[in-house]
């Protein structure tokens, strides 16, 4: 499994959202920025900022690869629940598809808050809710159930996204903006057409919310490019191997491809940011 390609794929799903939120957070004026759970550097390699860029990950092998992709970054092997940085060090601290994998996501958020300066920004850019995944035609619904169970078996919380805003409140981080990617990123068998629509709500400081921006547009579902579809299925087949019969996986894969070709495929995983 080429994890850097996988992380680049995930990064492509949130590119417009990141550009928008980083601009709001003042990335261009920041001095120090930290990504918690930086993986192979897929996000850090695309940051346009004069800031000193830092990355932390629990997996040494991924950090070795990140050093090749982001040679100027200060990379550290460490745990998100006990960040090895002094308090108030960073202007922006963020994570991307991370908190669902953390055993104590509230503690990780508290640590992200601690290392961020007063007035800085803490951001969780993408946390999915696989428990609410929608698959159509109905015959493909088992894919969603299998994926959620696979994540649980790997120690993840597949429904964390729906609780993201509440976790921010529990951590004492008042959300300025929260919401979902309205056009779901692909998650096991495909993706929407280019352009992500973001539905959000912006806190006005009174506890009420005003409408957020709508970025991009929804497009018609279509069969993804071969390389992307193949990568999605490579991940799914790896996750399901050993506990879902191989013939069932193959049958679903064929049905999935045919549904895309007929224009009948619907795949939506609510994915949240804060």
N, C-alpha and C positions, 0 to 999 in steps of 0.2 A: 504494500500500500504506500503510495507516494503522498505522505501527509502534507508536504508543502503545497502540492497542487490542490489538495483538499482544502487547506486553509485559505489559499488564494481564491478558490471557488466561493467559500463562505464570505470572504472579504468583498467579493464582487456583489453579493446580495445587499450589502449595507453601504455601498460606496456613497450614494447620494445622501443618505442619512448622516454618515460621518462627516462629509463635507459641510453640511448644514450645521450640525451640532458643534463641530470644532470651530467653525467661524463664530458661532454664538459664544463659545467659551473663551475666545481670544487666543487661539492657537498661534496665530502670527505674532503675538506679543509675548508669548510665554518664554520663560527661561529654562524650566525643567518640566518634562512630561514623562509619565510612567504608564506603561501597559502591564497590567497584572495578568499573567497567563499569556505571554507573548508567543508561545509556540515557536515556529520556525521563522518568525519575523514577517509574516505576510502583511500585517497591518503596519508595523513600524517602518517597513521598507518604502511605504507610500506616503509617509508623513512629510508635508511641506512646511517646515518650521525652522526658525533659527535656534530653537530651544535645544538644550542637551536632552537627548532621548535615552530613556532607561527602559529596560525590559526585564521581567522576572518570570521564571517558569520552574515547575517542579521537575521537569524531565531534562536531565543533562544532555541527552542525545539531540533533543530538539533545539537546545541552546547552541550546541555546536553548529548545527545547520543555520541557525539565526545569525551567528557571527559571520557567516559567509554572505548572507543576504543584507545584513545591516552592520557593516564593519565599524561604523562610527558610534554605534549604540553602546551604552554601558549595560551589560547583561549580567544577571545574577541568578543563580539557582537557589530557589527558596519557596516557602509555603505562603500562599495568599492569606492564611489565617495568622501569620506572624511575620509581617513584612520587615526585612532587615534595613530599614531606613529611619532616620530621625523624624520626629513630628514636624509637620508644616513644611516639608521639603519641596513639594511639587505644586505647580500651578494647575495641572490637569492630571488626574489619575483615572484610568479607564480600563475596562475589560470587554471582551467580545466572545460570546458563546463560552463563558467560563463558569458562572455561578451555579448552573445546574449540575456541575461536576464536583462542587465543593461540599464537603460533609456538613460544614457549618457556614452557609452563605452569609448569615447575619454577621458573624465574626469577621469574615472577609471584608464586608462593607464597612464595618467599624474600623478596620485597619486601613482601608482605602481612605476613609474620612480622616483618620489620624495623620496620615502622611501628606495630606493636602492642606495647603495654606488656607487661612480664613479668607473667604471671598473667592477661592479657587473652585474648580469643577470636578465633581465625581460623576462618572458616567458608566453605565452598563449599556452597551450598544446593541446587544442582541441576546435575548434569553427566550427560547421557544417554549410553547405549551403543547407538547406532543399528545397530551391527554385529550386535547380538543381538536386534534387533526381531522380533517375532512377528506375523504377519498370517494370519488365517483368515477365510473359506475360503481354501484353498491358491491359488486363482486370483488372489488379491490380493497374493500374496507379492512380485511385482515392485515393488510400491510401496515396500517396505522397501529393496530393493536400489537402486532409483532414488534414494531419499532419501539413502542413505549416499553414493552416488556424487556426488550434487548437492553435499553438504556438502564432500566432498573437492575438488571443482572450485572451491568458494568459498574454499578454504584452511583449512577446519576439520578437526578430527580426530574423526570420528563415533564412534569407539570409546573415547574418553578416559574416560568414566565408570567403566568397569571397572578402570581403573588409578588412580582417585582416591586411595584409601587409601594406595597405595604412593607416590604423589607426595607426600603429606603426610609420610610417613616419610622420604623422601629430603630433604625440606626441613627435617627436624629438628623437625617439628610432631607431637607425639605425639597421635594421635586419641583424644579422650575418648569420642566416639560416631561411628560410621559406619554406613551402611546404604543401603537402597534404598526408594524409594516403591513399596510392594507393588502398589498400584493405580496403574497407569501413567498419567502425564499424557498427554493426547492429543498427537500429534506430527505427524500429517499428514492424517488423515481422520476423527478423532473423539476421543472421550474416554470414560472410565468415568463411571458415575453419581456424584452428589455424595458426597463423603467419601473421603479418602485413607487407606489403611492404610499405616503405616510399619513396616518391619521393620528393626531396628537391632541393633548390638551395642555394649555399653558397656565400655570398658577399665577394669579395676579396678586398674591400675597394675602388674600382674604380667605383662602380656603376654597374659593370658587374657581371654576375653570372657564377659560374662553377658547374659542375654536383655534386649533393649531393650523399650521401650513399644510397644504396639499402639494407634495412635490412629485413630479413625474405624472404618469398616467397608467391606468390599467390597460392591458392589451389582451388580445385573444390568446387562449391557451394554444400551444402548438408543441409538436415534438421537439425537444431540445436538440441542440447540436450533438452529434454522435459522441464526441469526446466527453461532454458534460454528462449526458445520459449514462454513458458507460461508467464514469466515475461515481455517479450516484449509486448505480447498481453494485459496483465493486464494494462500496462501503456497506450497503445493505446485506449483500451476500456474506461478507465477512462477519457482520454482526449476528446473522441468523444461523450461521454454520454450526452444526452439531446439535441444534435443538429444534429446528424446523426442518422437516424432510426435504432433501434436495429437490425431489420432483415437484413439491409444492412451491418452492422458491422459483423453479424454472417455469412452472405454469403461470405464476403471478407475473413474472417478468415478461412473458409472451403476451399476456392479457394487457399489461401496462403499455407495451409498445403499440399494440393494435388500437388501444383506446386513444392514445395520442394521435395516431395516424388518422383515425376517424373524426378527430376533433371533439371527442366526448370526454376527455380526461379532465378531471378537476382534482387538484391537490392544494390544500391550504393548511399550513401550520401557523397558528397565531404566534407571532414573534414580537416580543415587547422590548422597549427601551426605556431608560429613565436617566 
